[in-house]
Structures are given as C-alpha cells and as structure tokens.
Amino acid sequence: MENFSSVCLRLKSNKISILDQRKIPQEEVWLEVTTAAKMHKIIKRLSVRGAPLIGVCASLMIGVLALEKTNSLEQLKEWSEYLKTSRPTAVNLFTCLDRMLVIMKTNEEKMDETNVKGLLVKEAEAILKEEVEMCERMGEHGAKLIESGDNILTYCNTGGLATPGVGTALGVIIKAHQSGKKIHVYACETRPLLQGGRLTAWELAKNKIPFTLICDNMAASLMRKGKIDKVFLGADRIATNGDFANKIGTYSVAIAAKLHNVPMYSVAPVSTIDFECESGDQIEIEQREPKEVRGVRDYIWAPDCNCYNPAFDVTPIETVSGIVLDVGVFTTKEIQSGALKKLKK
Ligand SMILES: CSC[C@H]1O[C@H](OP(=O)(O)O)[C@H](O)[C@@H]1O
C-alpha cells in the first residue's frame, strides 16, 4: 500500500500508526495498530475518533490485514463485522467496512483469494483518497460562506483529528483562514470528553487561527450579545430528510442559533449520509460510560451517582441553515425538497 501521512494517521511500509487523541494536547503518542482487536479498542476509547477518520482507519486495517498471506477471506470478513461493533452512530464506519465486505462476498466465488485480497487493498486506498479529497472540496465550498471579520463558533472537533484530510467544519474554517479572510473562532470545549478544548484548540493553534475557548454553556449568551456571526460544526450520521446526529450539545447550539438568527451549517462528506435512514429519529445514539460524566481524568467529583451520557444528539434540519457537503452547499429548503436523496449512487 502507498505510504500516507496526516495530522493523526500514518501508513508506512504497510504499517498503521495512529496518534492517541486521548493524550492530546499534553503528549503526542503514536500507537502502532497491527490487529483488528487493537483497532476496535482504540476506536471505542476514542484514541481515534471522528466519523470519516474511523471509517478510513477500519477499512485501512482490513486492507493491511489482507496483505498477510495467512489471513483468510473468512477471517477478514469476521474482522470487518467485528470492527462495526466498535461504535454505533457514525455511519462512515459501516459504509467503509461494507465496501470491503461487498468486495469479498461478490468475488470470493469468482476469483482466487489472492486476487480478492488485492482488490481489498485497492479499495482501502481508494476510500482514504476519496475522504482526503472530499475534505478539500468541503473546505472550498464552505469557505465561501465565511467573510473577513466573521466570529465563528464551532463545536467538538472536526479537523485533521477527525478526518484523514483538512477536516469538515474545521476544514472550512482553516480554508477560509488560509484564503486570507480575517476570522476569529469561538471553540466550545465540548463536555464531557473535551474534544473542543483539547483537540480543536490544539488544531487552531497549530494553524495560527485566532480563537477563544469557551464553555458550552456560554454559546447562547454570546449569540444573544451578537458576538457570533456563523456556526459551523460536523455530523456523524445524516438522515435523508437532513436531520443529523452530531456531538451531544449540538442541538442546544442549534436552538440558540435559530432563536438569534445566526446562520448555522453542518459540514460533512456525502459518505456521512445514511441513505437507508429517512429521519433523525432512526439514528442509534451511542451511550457511553458514566465515568466520563463523573469527572475528568483523575478528578472525580461525583464518584457514585447515576449519569446520563449519550455521545450524540439529533438536530432536526429545520433548526439549521443548511448542510455543506463535498458536492456543494445545500440549504434547508433544498434538503426538505429531497436534495439529499438524489445524491444516492
Ligand atoms: C468530522 S466527524 C466529527 C464528529 O465526530 C465527533 O464525535 P466523536 O468525537 O465522538 O467521534 C463529533 O460528533 C464531530 O462533529
């Protein structure tokens, strides 16, 4: 497989290394991932995260494992199904692994195992290339919505730590900055796992983009004061009616933005659309462990109480201005008229 290197993913001499995002920003620790079990573990614990990135990493893992002569197609199918159980909400994980499974199931009777495995390697490389290119296109389309002087609010992390490319929503912000637009970002810390405070702050600093870190409960009052000009954030699964699942707290931001007439866009590649899902009500929301709410790292302020810890919520499309995809910007009205369904291949 061709070598590859990004902010958080490396493929060198057919070996996968992944930056452990749990340790950012204190440490930059790279993990070598050689088995499906290890990949499952680091996706589940969010050492690697972000819808496009986990889909790419899972399919890349199957591609690398296919290079091992001793690994049978049956074993590769088993590992693909197992990797699907790492997290339930981000659709990219399923669509990428299904692309690998389709290759195995449609060719195993028609060609010898070595040739099928060769197709798996090519498909994994194609998925990676497509996602990098989709990030570029999302960035270009979305950056046109940003004007010099804008104060932009973003949520969670949607950059090079959530994709194999420049990012989705944060990619839009980075592209706008790189084009010379003078912008400032309000980054929501994003409880409970602080992807905004830890990861987005780290990426904005690396890109030299002026930003202010805020607690999530500060977003609405900033909008009321007229301090926020636009909101850009991500998605993990988009239904064909435009409703989308994204990091928990997105719906609160959307309600505030709508009340204060702040334009808000979700940014995602077409690979995040679930064409089998007609509405947000059908999206499975990952429930995570109470310990993530009870404290942060070794500071546990509520050791034993009940906790509610959904990793995502669903934002109805009518609450936002539209969705920026790699194929263009779609207004809520266009989406409500069925524009997303027409993108199905
Ligand atoms: C570009 S996808 C980013 C998306 O994924 C994040 O969730 P997690 O950190 O749990 O993987 C969040 O929903 C982001 O918007």
The ligand as a MOL file (V3000), in Angstrom:
LIG
                    3D

  0  0  0     0  0            999 V3000
M  V30 BEGIN CTAB
M  V30 COUNTS 15 15 0 0 0
M  V30 BEGIN ATOM
M  V30 1 C -15.7510 15.0300 11.1240 0
M  V30 2 S -16.6850 13.9910 12.0980 0
M  V30 3 C -16.5470 14.7970 13.5980 0
M  V30 4 C -17.6490 14.4610 14.5470 0
M  V30 5 O -17.2950 13.3140 15.3380 0
M  V30 6 C -17.2810 13.7320 16.6910 0
M  V30 7 O -17.6830 12.7290 17.5800 0
M  V30 8 P -16.5520 11.8530 18.3470 0
M  V30 9 O -15.5130 12.8220 18.8380 0
M  V30 10 O -17.3430 11.1810 19.4410 0
M  V30 11 O -16.0390 10.8870 17.3080 0
M  V30 12 C -18.2670 14.8850 16.7230 0
M  V30 13 O -19.6130 14.4490 16.6450 0
M  V30 14 C -17.8470 15.6130 15.4900 0
M  V30 15 O -18.7450 16.5580 14.9820 0
M  V30 END ATOM
M  V30 BEGIN BOND
M  V30 1 1 1 2
M  V30 2 1 2 3
M  V30 3 1 3 4
M  V30 4 1 4 5
M  V30 5 1 4 14
M  V30 6 1 5 6
M  V30 7 1 6 7
M  V30 8 1 6 12
M  V30 9 1 7 8
M  V30 10 2 8 9
M  V30 11 1 8 10
M  V30 12 1 8 11
M  V30 13 1 12 13
M  V30 14 1 12 14
M  V30 15 1 14 15
M  V30 END BOND
M  V30 END CTAB
M  END
